[in-house]
Amino acid sequence: MARYTGPTSKKARSFGEAIYGYDKAFERKKYGPGQHGNTRRRKQKSDYAVQLKEKQKAKYTYGLLERQFRNTFEKASRNKGVTGEVLLQLLEARLDNTIFRLGIAPTRKAARQLVSHKHVLVNGVVTNIPSCQLALGDIISIRNKSRHLEVIQQSVSSKGDVRKFGWLEWNPDRMEGVFLSYPERTQIPEKINEQLIVELYSK
């Protein structure tokens, strides 16, 4: 399963944002990585460099590699609607991201692992493909024999209010969620300028 396995704190520092969630190392050093840290004088970036960095930020935030991200963008460009917004909607509709949003896993990386290890059901069927695109009304749940796993128990007990993600519904008694709709751009909390990504791929 292709995925980024490098240092996450270093990557977050390169973008200047905690893209992987709260990180003690990032909080201590909120400046770019490297020997000279924040003492290095930064040159003004070109438009291309700004656009590329935004694409890289989105790619690492959602845990995709280059080919996966480009394929998702091409699919978004073929769909109706504003391409940048549709791109983010497709990324949000991934199974691993939805597991993370529902609070079943503490991070997207942990969500990918739960899915790939066959702990997750979609409409009652075991699904081990993290990139699986959910359809409206799909029911996401955890296999009965997997519900005792410590990572799931801790994450569910400490998760925030899923209602802030209006496109999802969570039933704590049944430990299952429903993908109700594709989110509006204003509902997606990630600080990503999707228009820069569209401009990059339009060159």
Secondary structure, DSSP 8 states (H G I E B T S, - for coil): -----S-HHHHHHHHTS-TTS--HHHHH--S--STTGGGS------HHHHHHHHHHHHHHHHT--HHHHHHHHHHHHHSSS-HHHHHHHHHHTBHHHHHHHTTSSSSHHHHHHHHHTT-EEETTEE---TT-B--TT-EEEE-GGGTT-HHHHHHHHH---GGGSTTEEEETTTTEEEE-S---GGG------HHHHHHHHT-
